[in-house]
């Protein structure tokens, strides 16, 4: 039987702020921000972050080449067109526009997983502990992102913090 103190974030609704580390209770309270560079007509996006939509947590507001959207516009499923456009604006855009790029593709995929895979947001806090734990059986890459694996990871390592 599970410990009654074990609780999960509400998947794809609650997030952990990259600035203060506290829970963003609902997408309407959050902000999705990133920076970009312009190089030969191409936008190179980088530094993707999820934070509270308040001045104390938003870190890129004063950055000359930064942008963002309310987190509620970026979460699954309505946010997928925005996320896709950061990689490719599609065939209907002006032909002379070279299109966007993502500087750190792995970092970009991490942010996509955070807002599209249930329980990933909470489980990611425990990746380092999981990797260091030699007693666990090997897990395939695909299994790492299933809800059952992520919930098990959260349950195992959140309990060890108490």
C-alpha positions in Angstrom: 0.0 0.0 0.0 1.3 3.4 -0.9 2.2 6.0 1.8 -0.7 8.5 2.1 2.0 11.3 2.0 2.8 10.3 -1.5 1.2 12.8 -3.9 1.8 13.6 -7.5 1.7 16.8 -9.4 -1.3 17.0 -11.7 0.2 15.9 -15.1 0.4 18.5 -17.8 -1.3 21.0 -15.5 1.2 21.6 -12.6 4.9 22.4 -13.3 8.0 23.1 -11.3 9.4 26.7 -11.8 12.9 26.7 -13.2 13.7 29.8 -11.1 12.3 29.3 -7.6 11.7 25.5 -7.7 8.1 25.9 -6.4 5.0 24.4 -8.0 3.2 26.3 -10.7 -0.4 25.3 -9.7 -1.9 25.8 -13.1 -0.8 26.8 -16.6 -2.4 30.2 -16.3 0.1 31.0 -13.6 3.1 30.0 -15.7 5.3 31.5 -18.4 7.3 29.7 -21.2 10.3 31.7 -22.2 13.4 31.4 -24.4 16.1 33.4 -26.0 17.2 33.5 -29.6 19.9 34.8 -31.9 19.5 35.9 -35.5 22.1 34.6 -37.8 21.9 35.0 -41.6 18.1 35.4 -41.5 17.6 32.4 -39.2 16.3 32.5 -35.7 18.4 30.2 -33.4 16.3 29.4 -30.3 17.8 28.4 -27.0 17.5 28.6 -23.2 13.9 27.2 -22.9 12.4 27.7 -19.5 9.2 27.3 -17.6 8.6 29.7 -14.7 6.0 31.6 -12.8 4.5 34.4 -14.7 5.8 37.1 -12.3 8.8 39.4 -12.4 10.6 37.6 -9.7 10.7 34.3 -11.7 10.9 35.5 -15.3 14.6 35.8 -16.1 14.6 36.8 -19.7 12.4 39.9 -19.7 15.3 42.3 -20.0 17.2 40.2 -22.6 17.3 41.9 -26.0 16.7 38.7 -27.9 14.1 36.8 -25.8 10.5 36.0 -26.1 7.9 34.0 -24.3 4.3 33.0 -24.1 1.9 32.3 -21.3 2.4 28.6 -20.4 -1.3 28.0 -21.0 -0.7 28.6 -24.7 2.2 26.1 -24.8 1.0 23.0 -23.0 -0.3 19.9 -24.7 -2.2 19.7 -27.0 -2.9 23.4 -27.9 0.8 24.3 -27.6 2.1 21.8 -30.2 1.8 24.2 -33.2 4.0 26.7 -31.3 6.5 24.1 -30.4 6.6 22.7 -34.0 7.1 26.3 -35.4 10.3 26.7 -33.3 11.8 23.9 -35.4 10.1 24.4 -38.8 7.5 27.0 -39.9 6.2 24.7 -42.5 5.9 24.8 -46.3 3.4 27.7 -46.4 5.8 30.4 -45.0 7.7 32.8 -47.2 10.2 30.8 -49.3 13.0 33.3 -48.6 12.7 32.8 -44.8 15.3 30.1 -43.9 13.3 29.0 -40.8 14.2 28.6 -37.2 16.7 26.3 -35.5 17.2 25.1 -32.0 20.7 25.4 -30.6 20.4 22.7 -27.9 18.2 20.0 -29.3 18.4 17.8 -26.2 17.3 20.8 -24.0 14.5 21.5 -26.4 13.3 17.9 -26.2 13.4 18.1 -22.4 11.1 21.1 -22.4 8.7 19.3 -24.9 8.7 16.3 -22.6 7.9 18.5 -19.6 4.7 19.8 -21.2 3.6 16.8 -23.2 4.4 13.6 -21.2 2.4 12.9 -18.1 4.5 12.7 -14.9 7.7 13.6 -16.7 7.9 17.1 -15.1 8.0 15.7 -11.6 10.1 12.6 -12.4 12.9 14.6 -13.9 14.0 15.8 -10.5 15.0 12.3 -9.7 17.0 11.4 -12.9 20.4 11.8 -11.2 19.4 9.6 -8.3 18.1 7.0 -10.7 21.2 7.0 -12.7 23.4 6.7 -9.7 21.4 3.8 -8.3 23.2 0.6 -9.3 20.5 -1.7 -7.8 17.9 -1.0 -10.5 17.5 -3.3 -13.6 18.4 -1.8 -16.9 15.5 0.1 -18.6 15.1 0.7 -22.3 14.9 4.3 -23.4 11.3 4.0 -24.4 10.3 2.8 -21.0 11.8 5.9 -19.3 8.9 7.9 -20.6 5.9 5.7 -19.8 3.6 6.8 -17.0 4.1 3.7 -15.0 7.8 4.0 -15.0 7.7 7.7 -14.2 5.2 7.3 -11.3 7.4 4.5 -9.9 10.5 6.7 -10.1 8.7 9.6 -8.3 7.3 7.3 -5.6 10.7 5.6 -5.0 12.8 8.7 -4.8 10.3 11.1 -3.3 9.9 8.7 -0.4 13.7 8.6 0.2 13.8 12.4 0.7 11.5 12.2 3.7 
